[in-house]
Amino acid sequence: MVIREYSVKDFRDIMEIDGEAFSPRNPVYDVYIYVTYGSDLLVADIGGKVVGYIAVMDIDRETSKIVSLAVKKEFRRKGIGTKLLSTAIERCKERGKKKIILEVRVSNYPAQNLYKKMGFKIVDVIPNYYQDGEDAYLMVLDLTQSTQEAPLS
Ligand SMILES: CC(=O)SCCNC(=O)CCNC(=O)[C@H](O)C(C)(C)COP(=O)(O)OP(=O)(O)OC[C@H]1O[C@@H](n2cnc3c(N)ncnc32)[C@H](O)[C@@H]1OP(=O)(O)O
């Protein structure tokens, strides 16, 4: 498996991964925005097949936001989400970012566990953040003092 930058031929794979990962799925337009205007879009590639991706957008000079992260169902729990996230974090550091933020459903324990393992902390609850009325946790990773568990490769 390699983590590499997105290329335009990956769009269909990303839409497929999104379709099975999110309910309701991310609108095509949102995904189009990530891939067109994102600061960093990385994919996990196994033999030419994209099995996961992470999309990062810059909020301001010091802050980046993880706008989406997903791994194909049959490839989960193999460390791919960790590798995508740790690579994205490292690249934010290289771009001089001081913190990374994200929103995650309060019911999404798998993702929260992953983010906590990587040093993110819950700093706020955003009521009714999602269209179905579910609240979101706002999580933050302080890059000026973060210690990542996962090694980069
Ligand atoms: C900002 C946002 O995009 S929030 C939305 C995040 N994305 C989603 O929820 C989409 C659907 N989910 C997924 O695609 C995946 O489950 C992801 C991206 C959350 C995790 O990807 P994976 O490749 O499975 O993660 P990975 O194998 O690296 O697991 C790392 C850790 O996350 C946690 N974790 C992952 N899956 C689970 C699970 N099902 N239950 C509990 N903890 C879990 C564990 O702590 C795990 O470490 P461990 O395996 O040593 O116990």
The ligand as an SDF file (V2000), in Angstrom:
LIG
                    3D

 51 53  0  0  0  0  0  0  0  0999 V2000
  -13.6000   14.4940    9.7670 C   0  0  0  0  0  0  0  0  0  0  0  0
  -14.2950   13.2190    9.3250 C   0  0  0  0  0  0  0  0  0  0  0  0
  -14.2510   12.8280    8.1760 O   0  0  0  0  0  0  0  0  0  0  0  0
  -15.0730   12.2880   10.5240 S   0  0  0  0  0  0  0  0  0  0  0  0
  -15.6070   10.8200    9.6520 C   0  0  0  0  0  0  0  0  0  0  0  0
  -14.5630    9.7550    9.6440 C   0  0  0  0  0  0  0  0  0  0  0  0
  -14.9080    8.7600    8.6190 N   0  0  0  0  0  0  0  0  0  0  0  0
  -15.8700    7.8440    8.7650 C   0  0  0  0  0  0  0  0  0  0  0  0
  -16.5110    7.7110    9.8200 O   0  0  0  0  0  0  0  0  0  0  0  0
  -16.1330    6.9550    7.5580 C   0  0  0  0  0  0  0  0  0  0  0  0
  -16.3890    5.5150    7.9400 C   0  0  0  0  0  0  0  0  0  0  0  0
  -15.2520    4.9450    8.7090 N   0  0  0  0  0  0  0  0  0  0  0  0
  -14.0770    4.6720    8.1300 C   0  0  0  0  0  0  0  0  0  0  0  0
  -13.8570    4.8710    6.9420 O   0  0  0  0  0  0  0  0  0  0  0  0
  -13.0140    4.0400    9.0320 C   0  0  0  0  0  0  0  0  0  0  0  0
  -13.6580    3.3180   10.0680 O   0  0  0  0  0  0  0  0  0  0  0  0
  -12.0390    5.0800    9.6770 C   0  0  0  0  0  0  0  0  0  0  0  0
  -11.4750    6.0140    8.6250 C   0  0  0  0  0  0  0  0  0  0  0  0
  -12.7560    5.8900   10.7650 C   0  0  0  0  0  0  0  0  0  0  0  0
  -10.8830    4.3020   10.3430 C   0  0  0  0  0  0  0  0  0  0  0  0
  -10.1230    3.6840    9.3120 O   0  0  0  0  0  0  0  0  0  0  0  0
   -9.3090    2.3360    9.5840 P   0  0  0  0  0  0  0  0  0  0  0  0
   -8.3940    2.1040    8.4270 O   0  0  0  0  0  0  0  0  0  0  0  0
  -10.2310    1.2330    9.9210 O   0  0  0  0  0  0  0  0  0  0  0  0
   -8.4700    2.7470   10.8870 O   0  0  0  0  0  0  0  0  0  0  0  0
   -7.2240    1.9960   11.5120 P   0  0  0  0  0  0  0  0  0  0  0  0
   -7.2010    0.5540   11.1110 O   0  0  0  0  0  0  0  0  0  0  0  0
   -6.0030    2.7820   11.2640 O   0  0  0  0  0  0  0  0  0  0  0  0
   -7.6140    2.0520   13.0720 O   0  0  0  0  0  0  0  0  0  0  0  0
   -6.9350    2.9520   13.9570 C   0  0  0  0  0  0  0  0  0  0  0  0
   -7.6850    2.9860   15.2840 C   0  0  0  0  0  0  0  0  0  0  0  0
   -8.9780    3.5570   15.1300 O   0  0  0  0  0  0  0  0  0  0  0  0
   -9.8730    2.9550   16.0600 C   0  0  0  0  0  0  0  0  0  0  0  0
  -10.9090    2.2070   15.3360 N   0  0  0  0  0  0  0  0  0  0  0  0
  -10.9770    1.9590   14.0110 C   0  0  0  0  0  0  0  0  0  0  0  0
  -12.0930    1.2450   13.7280 N   0  0  0  0  0  0  0  0  0  0  0  0
  -12.7310    1.0580   14.9050 C   0  0  0  0  0  0  0  0  0  0  0  0
  -13.9280    0.3940   15.2730 C   0  0  0  0  0  0  0  0  0  0  0  0
  -14.7180   -0.2200   14.3550 N   0  0  0  0  0  0  0  0  0  0  0  0
  -14.3080    0.4060   16.5730 N   0  0  0  0  0  0  0  0  0  0  0  0
  -13.5500    1.0190   17.5070 C   0  0  0  0  0  0  0  0  0  0  0  0
  -12.3720    1.6620   17.2290 N   0  0  0  0  0  0  0  0  0  0  0  0
  -11.9810    1.6660   15.9440 C   0  0  0  0  0  0  0  0  0  0  0  0
   -9.0530    1.9850   16.8700 C   0  0  0  0  0  0  0  0  0  0  0  0
   -8.5570    2.6900   17.9910 O   0  0  0  0  0  0  0  0  0  0  0  0
   -7.9440    1.6360   15.8920 C   0  0  0  0  0  0  0  0  0  0  0  0
   -6.7710    1.1560   16.4980 O   0  0  0  0  0  0  0  0  0  0  0  0
   -6.6270   -0.4500   16.7710 P   0  0  0  0  0  0  0  0  0  0  0  0
   -6.9870   -1.1500   15.5020 O   0  0  0  0  0  0  0  0  0  0  0  0
   -5.1960   -0.5760   17.1460 O   0  0  0  0  0  0  0  0  0  0  0  0
   -7.5850   -0.7420   17.8840 O   0  0  0  0  0  0  0  0  0  0  0  0
  1  2  1  0
  2  3  2  0
  2  4  1  0
  4  5  1  0
  5  6  1  0
  6  7  1  0
  7  8  1  0
  8  9  2  0
  8 10  1  0
 10 11  1  0
 11 12  1  0
 12 13  1  0
 13 14  2  0
 13 15  1  0
 15 16  1  0
 15 17  1  0
 17 18  1  0
 17 19  1  0
 17 20  1  0
 20 21  1  0
 21 22  1  0
 22 23  2  0
 22 24  1  0
 22 25  1  0
 25 26  1  0
 26 27  2  0
 26 28  1  0
 26 29  1  0
 29 30  1  0
 30 31  1  0
 31 32  1  0
 31 46  1  0
 32 33  1  0
 33 34  1  0
 33 44  1  0
 34 35  1  0
 34 43  1  0
 35 36  2  0
 36 37  1  0
 37 38  1  0
 37 43  2  0
 38 39  1  0
 38 40  2  0
 40 41  1  0
 41 42  2  0
 42 43  1  0
 44 45  1  0
 44 46  1  0
 46 47  1  0
 47 48  1  0
 48 49  2  0
 48 50  1  0
 48 51  1  0
M  END
$$$$
